[in-house]
């Protein structure tokens, strides 16, 4: 995983300050680490959005105006319920040998057999939670769906161990990650057959 530099600036915590920041294109944020004092900062909304909406996860060097940097990752993002704009972010500091829990995006590889038969690929989880050292964190977790048939799913427990490497999986093993839905016509035919009850047949 590559390290990205993101500029931050200290901010004041007072009434209406967060709203004023957002009007200038800045997002209120906090930086924290176990045993250390939480630091309130602001970050450029456009630069932050590029990271949040990326298909890959990132280790981030937060750069302060004085040139100092602190290594971190995005722990939590809050979005506006209507506009979907980022309104607050939590950054968690990290050291090289520290075990952290991080959300890593899922990348799909291959053409599912069920899709070639008319099914529709459905991605149910776009990211998974894993634990490990920062240096072991991948930009994404690649899942091969080539053998996935119509009506079948790949659950967390069915993902090959080599995908995770040295990482420990946090998510429930029974969680479905990706599936292939039956073709629309097949679904409609099944529903029509279920509706054709003996009572309906007698009325016909």
Phi and psi in degrees as GROMACS dihedral restraints (atoms count N, CA, C in turn):
[ dihedral_restraints ]
;  ai    aj    ak    al  type     phi  dphi    fc
    3     4     5     6     1   -80.1    20    10
    4     5     6     7     1   152.9    20    10
    6     7     8     9     1   -97.0    20    10
    7     8     9    10     1   133.5    20    10
    9    10    11    12     1  -111.4    20    10
   10    11    12    13     1   141.4    20    10
   12    13    14    15     1   -95.6    20    10
   13    14    15    16     1   131.9    20    10
   15    16    17    18     1  -134.1    20    10
   16    17    18    19     1   123.4    20    10
   18    19    20    21     1   -75.0    20    10
   19    20    21    22     1   137.7    20    10
   21    22    23    24     1  -133.5    20    10
   22    23    24    25     1   161.2    20    10
   24    25    26    27     1  -139.5    20    10
   25    26    27    28     1   141.3    20    10
   27    28    29    30     1   -59.4    20    10
   28    29    30    31     1   148.2    20    10
   30    31    32    33     1  -136.4    20    10
   31    32    33    34     1   158.0    20    10
   33    34    35    36     1   -89.2    20    10
   34    35    36    37     1   144.3    20    10
   36    37    38    39     1  -104.3    20    10
   37    38    39    40     1   100.6    20    10
   39    40    41    42     1  -151.9    20    10
   40    41    42    43     1   169.8    20    10
   42    43    44    45     1   -57.1    20    10
   43    44    45    46     1   131.0    20    10
   45    46    47    48     1    69.7    20    10
   46    47    48    49     1     0.3    20    10
   48    49    50    51     1   -65.6    20    10
   49    50    51    52     1   -40.4    20    10
   51    52    53    54     1   -63.3    20    10
   52    53    54    55     1   -42.5    20    10
   54    55    56    57     1   -63.2    20    10
   55    56    57    58     1   -40.2    20    10
   57    58    59    60     1   -66.0    20    10
   58    59    60    61     1   -37.8    20    10
   60    61    62    63     1   -61.2    20    10
   61    62    63    64     1   -45.8    20    10
   63    64    65    66     1   -62.0    20    10
   64    65    66    67     1   -34.3    20    10
   66    67    68    69     1   -66.7    20    10
   67    68    69    70     1   -21.4    20    10
   69    70    71    72     1   -96.4    20    10
   70    71    72    73     1     7.1    20    10
   72    73    74    75     1    86.8    20    10
   73    74    75    76     1    15.7    20    10
   75    76    77    78     1  -108.8    20    10
   76    77    78    79     1   152.4    20    10
   78    79    80    81     1  -115.2    20    10
   79    80    81    82     1   128.1    20    10
   81    82    83    84     1   -65.6    20    10
   82    83    84    85     1   143.0    20    10
   84    85    86    87     1  -152.0    20    10
   85    86    87    88     1   165.3    20    10
   87    88    89    90     1  -130.4    20    10
   88    89    90    91     1   151.1    20    10
   90    91    92    93     1  -119.3    20    10
   91    92    93    94     1   126.2    20    10
   93    94    95    96     1  -139.2    20    10
   94    95    96    97     1   162.4    20    10
   96    97    98    99     1  -158.1    20    10
   97    98    99   100     1   143.1    20    10
   99   100   101   102     1   -54.4    20    10
  100   101   102   103     1   127.7    20    10
  102   103   104   105     1    84.8    20    10
  103   104   105   106     1    -0.3    20    10
  105   106   107   108     1  -120.1    20    10
  106   107   108   109     1   158.8    20    10
  108   109   110   111     1   -72.7    20    10
  109   110   111   112     1   137.8    20    10
  111   112   113   114     1   -71.8    20    10
  112   113   114   115     1   136.1    20    10
  114   115   116   117     1  -112.0    20    10
  115   116   117   118     1   128.7    20    10
  117   118   119   120     1   -90.1    20    10
  118   119   120   121     1   128.3    20    10
  120   121   122   123     1  -138.9    20    10
  121   122   123   124     1   174.1    20    10
  123   124   125   126     1  -127.4    20    10
  124   125   126   127     1   154.3    20    10
  126   127   128   129     1  -141.0    20    10
  127   128   129   130     1   147.5    20    10
  129   130   131   132     1   -61.4    20    10
  130   131   132   133     1   128.5    20    10
  132   133   134   135     1   -62.6    20    10
  133   134   135   136     1   -42.3    20    10
  135   136   137   138     1   -64.8    20    10
  136   137   138   139     1   -46.2    20    10
  138   139   140   141     1   -63.7    20    10
  139   140   141   142     1   -40.9    20    10
  141   142   143   144     1   -67.1    20    10
  142   143   144   145     1   -41.8    20    10
  144   145   146   147     1   -60.1    20    10
  145   146   147   148     1   -37.1    20    10
  147   148   149   150     1   -61.1    20    10
  148   149   150   151     1   -37.8    20    10
  150   151   152   153     1   -74.2    20    10
  151   152   153   154     1   -44.8    20    10
  153   154   155   156     1   -63.9    20    10
  154   155   156   157     1   -38.3    20    10
  156   157   158   159     1   -91.5    20    10
  157   158   159   160     1     4.9    20    10
  159   160   161   162     1   -71.6    20    10
  160   161   162   163     1   153.9    20    10
  162   163   164   165     1   -82.7    20    10
  163   164   165   166     1     5.4    20    10
  165   166   167   168     1  -129.7    20    10
  166   167   168   169     1   156.9    20    10
  168   169   170   171     1   -89.9    20    10
  169   170   171   172     1   162.9    20    10
  171   172   173   174     1  -141.3    20    10
  172   173   174   175     1   141.5    20    10
  174   175   176   177     1   -92.9    20    10
  175   176   177   178     1   131.4    20    10
  177   178   179   180     1  -119.4    20    10
  178   179   180   181     1   129.3    20    10
  180   181   182   183     1   -91.5    20    10
  181   182   183   184     1   107.4    20    10
  183   184   185   186     1   -78.5    20    10
  184   185   186   187     1   119.8    20    10
  186   187   188   189     1  -105.5    20    10
  187   188   189   190     1   122.5    20    10
  189   190   191   192     1   -89.3    20    10
  190   191   192   193     1   162.2    20    10
  192   193   194   195     1   -55.7    20    10
  193   194   195   196     1   -28.1    20    10
  195   196   197   198     1   -82.9    20    10
  196   197   198   199     1     2.6    20    10
  198   199   200   201     1    95.2    20    10
  199   200   201   202     1   -12.7    20    10
  201   202   203   204     1   -73.0    20    10
  202   203   204   205     1   149.3    20    10
  204   205   206   207     1  -126.7    20    10
  205   206   207   208     1   152.4    20    10
  207   208   209   210     1  -133.1    20    10
  208   209   210   211     1   126.5    20    10
  210   211   212   213     1   -78.7    20    10
  211   212   213   214     1   135.8    20    10
  213   214   215   216     1  -155.6    20    10
  214   215   216   217     1  -177.0    20    10
  216   217   218   219     1  -147.5    20    10
  217   218   219   220     1   161.6    20    10
  219   220   221   222     1   -77.5    20    10
  220   221   222   223     1   117.2    20    10
  222   223   224   225     1   -92.1    20    10
  223   224   225   226     1   -37.9    20    10
  225   226   227   228     1  -153.0    20    10
  226   227   228   229     1   143.5    20    10
  228   229   230   231     1  -129.6    20    10
  229   230   231   232     1   133.9    20    10
  231   232   233   234     1  -110.0    20    10
  232   233   234   235     1   133.5    20    10
  234   235   236   237     1  -113.4    20    10
  235   236   237   238     1   150.5    20    10
  237   238   239   240     1   -68.4    20    10
  238   239   240   241     1   132.5    20    10
  240   241   242   243     1   -64.4    20    10
  241   242   243   244     1   -20.9    20    10
  243   244   245   246     1  -105.1    20    10
  244   245   246   247     1   -51.8    20    10
  246   247   248   249     1   -85.4    20    10
  247   248   249   250     1   -17.9    20    10
  249   250   251   252     1    67.6    20    10
  250   251   252   253     1    13.5    20    10
  252   253   254   255     1   -76.8    20    10
  253   254   255   256     1   152.6    20    10
  255   256   257   258     1   -72.8    20    10
  256   257   258   259     1   128.8    20    10
  258   259   260   261     1  -114.4    20    10
  259   260   261   262     1   -14.7    20    10
  261   262   263   264     1  -166.4    20    10
  262   263   264   265     1   148.1    20    10
  264   265   266   267     1  -140.4    20    10
  265   266   267   268     1   142.6    20    10
  267   268   269   270     1  -108.5    20    10
  268   269   270   271     1   127.6    20    10
  270   271   272   273     1  -108.1    20    10
  271   272   273   274     1   132.0    20    10
  273   274   275   276     1  -106.7    20    10
  274   275   276   277     1   125.9    20    10
  276   277   278   279     1   -70.4    20    10
  277   278   279   280     1   153.6    20    10
  279   280   281   282     1  -147.3    20    10
  280   281   282   283     1   146.1    20    10
  282   283   284   285     1  -112.4    20    10
  283   284   285   286     1   162.9    20    10
  285   286   287   288     1   -57.8    20    10
  286   287   288   289     1   -39.8    20    10
  288   289   290   291     1   -99.6    20    10
  289   290   291   292     1     8.9    20    10
  291   292   293   294     1   -84.0    20    10
  292   293   294   295     1   139.3    20    10
  294   295   296   297     1   -88.2    20    10
  295   296   297   298     1   123.8    20    10
  297   298   299   300     1  -122.1    20    10
  298   299   300   301     1   159.0    20    10
  300   301   302   303     1  -104.9    20    10
  301   302   303   304     1   126.5    20    10
  303   304   305   306     1  -139.0    20    10
  304   305   306   307     1   148.7    20    10
  306   307   308   309     1   -93.8    20    10
  307   308   309   310     1   119.6    20    10
  309   310   311   312     1  -115.5    20    10
  310   311   312   313     1   130.9    20    10
  312   313   314   315     1   -62.3    20    10
  313   314   315   316     1   151.6    20    10
  315   316   317   318     1   -98.0    20    10
  316   317   318   319     1   134.7    20    10
  318   319   320   321     1  -117.2    20    10
  319   320   321   322     1   128.8    20    10
  321   322   323   324     1   -91.7    20    10
  322   323   324   325     1   134.9    20    10
  324   325   326   327     1  -127.0    20    10
  325   326   327   328     1   138.6    20    10
  327   328   329   330     1    94.2    20    10
  328   329   330   331     1   165.5    20    10
  330   331   332   333     1  -104.3    20    10
  331   332   333   334     1   114.6    20    10
  333   334   335   336     1   -62.4    20    10
  334   335   336   337     1   136.1    20    10
  336   337   338   339     1   -58.7    20    10
  337   338   339   340     1   -37.3    20    10
  339   340   341   342     1   -67.3    20    10
  340   341   342   343     1   -30.8    20    10
  342   343   344   345     1   -69.1    20    10
  343   344   345   346     1   -38.6    20    10
  345   346   347   348     1   -65.7    20    10
  346   347   348   349     1   -18.7    20    10
  348   349   350   351     1   -97.3    20    10
  349   350   351   352     1     9.6    20    10
  351   352   353   354     1   106.5    20    10
  352   353   354   355     1    -4.0    20    10
  354   355   356   357     1   -75.6    20    10
  355   356   357   358     1   171.3    20    10
  357   358   359   360     1  -119.2    20    10
  358   359   360   361     1   126.0    20    10
  360   361   362   363     1   -73.2    20    10
  361   362   363   364     1   131.1    20    10
  363   364   365   366     1  -126.7    20    10
  364   365   366   367     1   118.3    20    10
  366   367   368   369     1   -91.3    20    10
  367   368   369   370     1   115.3    20    10
  369   370   371   372     1   -92.0    20    10
  370   371   372   373     1   -28.4    20    10
  372   373   374   375     1  -129.4    20    10
  373   374   375   376     1   119.0    20    10
  375   376   377   378     1   -89.4    20    10
  376   377   378   379     1    -6.5    20    10
  378   379   380   381     1  -156.5    20    10
  379   380   381   382     1   161.1    20    10
  381   382   383   384     1  -131.8    20    10
  382   383   384   385     1   151.4    20    10
  384   385   386   387     1   -94.0    20    10
  385   386   387   388     1   129.1    20    10
  387   388   389   390     1  -135.0    20    10
  388   389   390   391     1   160.1    20    10
  390   391   392   393     1  -118.0    20    10
  391   392   393   394     1   144.3    20    10
  393   394   395   396     1   169.2    20    10
  394   395   396   397     1  -178.8    20    10
  396   397   398   399     1   -82.0    20    10
  397   398   399   400     1   150.3    20    10
  399   400   401   402     1   -51.9    20    10
  400   401   402   403     1   -39.0    20    10
  402   403   404   405     1   -68.9    20    10
  403   404   405   406     1   -17.5    20    10
  405   406   407   408     1   -95.3    20    10
  406   407   408   409     1    -6.8    20    10
  408   409   410   411     1   -74.9    20    10
  409   410   411   412     1   126.1    20    10
  411   412   413   414     1   -85.8    20    10
  412   413   414   415     1   164.0    20    10
  414   415   416   417     1   -68.5    20    10
  415   416   417   418     1   -30.7    20    10
  417   418   419   420     1  -159.9    20    10
  418   419   420   421     1   167.1    20    10
  420   421   422   423     1  -107.9    20    10
  421   422   423   424     1   117.1    20    10
  423   424   425   426     1   -90.7    20    10
  424   425   426   427     1   124.8    20    10
  426   427   428   429     1  -116.7    20    10
  427   428   429   430     1   122.1    20    10
  429   430   431   432     1   -84.6    20    10
  430   431   432   433     1   121.5    20    10
  432   433   434   435     1  -108.0    20    10
  433   434   435   436     1    11.1    20    10
  435   436   437   438     1   -51.3    20    10
  436   437   438   439     1   -42.8    20    10
  438   439   440   441     1   -89.8    20    10
  439   440   441   442     1     4.0    20    10
  441   442   443   444     1   -73.8    20    10
  442   443   444   445     1   120.6    20    10
  444   445   446   447     1   -95.6    20    10
  445   446   447   448     1   169.0    20    10
  447   448   449   450     1   -60.1    20    10
  448   449   450   451     1   132.8    20    10
  450   451   452   453     1    83.8    20    10
  451   452   453   454     1    -0.9    20    10
  453   454   455   456     1  -107.5    20    10
  454   455   456   457     1   159.4    20    10
  456   457   458   459     1  -132.8    20    10
  457   458   459   460     1   156.6    20    10
  459   460   461   462     1  -104.9    20    10
  460   461   462   463     1   118.0    20    10
  462   463   464   465     1   -93.5    20    10
  463   464   465   466     1   164.5    20    10
  465   466   467   468     1   -53.0    20    10
  466   467   468   469     1   -42.5    20    10
  468   469   470   471     1   -66.1    20    10
  469   470   471   472     1   -18.2    20    10
  471   472   473   474     1   -94.6    20    10
  472   473   474   475     1    -2.2    20    10
  474   475   476   477     1   -76.5    20    10
  475   476   477   478     1   127.2    20    10
  477   478   479   480     1   -53.8    20    10
  478   479   480   481     1   141.4    20    10
  480   481   482   483     1   -58.9    20    10
  481   482   483   484     1   -32.5    20    10
  483   484   485   486     1   -64.6    20    10
  484   485   486   487     1   -19.6    20    10
  486   487   488   489     1   -65.0    20    10
  487   488   489   490     1   -33.5    20    10
  489   490   491   492     1   -94.0    20    10
  490   491   492   493     1   -17.5    20    10
  492   493   494   495     1    58.3    20    10
  493   494   495   496     1  -122.4    20    10
  495   496   497   498     1   -86.7    20    10
  496   497   498   499     1     3.5    20    10
  498   499   500   501     1   -83.6    20    10
  499   500   501   502     1   152.3    20    10
  501   502   503   504     1  -104.4    20    10
  502   503   504   505     1   129.7    20    10
  504   505   506   507     1   -80.2    20    10
  505   506   507   508     1   135.4    20    10
  507   508   509   510     1  -100.6    20    10
  508   509   510   511     1   -34.3    20    10
  510   511   512   513     1   -65.1    20    10
  511   512   513   514     1   155.9    20    10
  513   514   515   516     1   -59.5    20    10
  514   515   516   517     1   128.1    20    10
  516   517   518   519     1   -58.3    20    10
  517   518   519   520     1   -25.6    20    10
  519   520   521   522     1   -86.7    20    10
  520   521   522   523     1     2.3    20    10
  522   523   524   525     1   -71.5    20    10
  523   524   525   526     1   124.0    20    10
  525   526   527   528     1   -74.9    20    10
  526   527   528   529     1   138.1    20    10
  528   529   530   531     1  -106.2    20    10
  529   530   531   532     1   -43.0    20    10
  531   532   533   534     1  -147.9    20    10
  532   533   534   535     1   146.2    20    10
  534   535   536   537     1  -145.6    20    10
  535   536   537   538     1   168.1    20    10
  537   538   539   540     1  -119.0    20    10
  538   539   540   541     1   116.4    20    10
  540   541   542   543     1   -79.7    20    10
  541   542   543   544     1   149.8    20    10
  543   544   545   546     1   -66.0    20    10
  544   545   546   547     1   151.2    20    10
  546   547   548   549     1   -56.1    20    10
  547   548   549   550     1   149.2    20    10
  549   550   551   552     1   -56.2    20    10
  550   551   552   553     1   -44.9    20    10
  552   553   554   555     1   -62.9    20    10
  553   554   555   556     1   -37.2    20    10
  555   556   557   558     1   -66.3    20    10
  556   557   558   559     1   -38.8    20    10
  558   559   560   561     1   -65.6    20    10
  559   560   561   562     1   -43.3    20    10
  561   562   563   564     1   -64.4    20    10
  562   563   564   565     1   -40.0    20    10
  564   565   566   567     1   -62.6    20    10
  565   566   567   568     1   -41.3    20    10
  567   568   569   570     1   -65.6    20    10
  568   569   570   571     1   -40.8    20    10
  570   571   572   573     1   -65.9    20    10
  571   572   573   574     1   -39.2    20    10
  573   574   575   576     1   -66.5    20    10
  574   575   576   577     1   -38.8    20    10
  576   577   578   579     1   -65.3    20    10
  577   578   579   580     1   -37.9    20    10
  579   580   581   582     1   -69.2    20    10
  580   581   582   583     1   -31.6    20    10
  582   583   584   585     1   -75.9    20    10
  583   584   585   586     1   -20.8    20    10
  585   586   587   588     1   -80.6    20    10
  586   587   588   589     1    72.4    20    10
  588   589   590   591     1   -77.7    20    10
  589   590   591   592     1   164.5    20    10
  591   592   593   594     1   -55.2    20    10
  592   593   594   595     1   -35.8    20    10
  594   595   596   597     1   -64.1    20    10
  595   596   597   598     1   -40.1    20    10
  597   598   599   600     1   -66.2    20    10
  598   599   600   601     1   -37.1    20    10
  600   601   602   603     1   -66.0    20    10
  601   602   603   604     1   -38.2    20    10
  603   604   605   606     1   -66.3    20    10
  604   605   606   607     1   -40.2    20    10
  606   607   608   609     1   -65.1    20    10
  607   608   609   610     1   -29.9    20    10
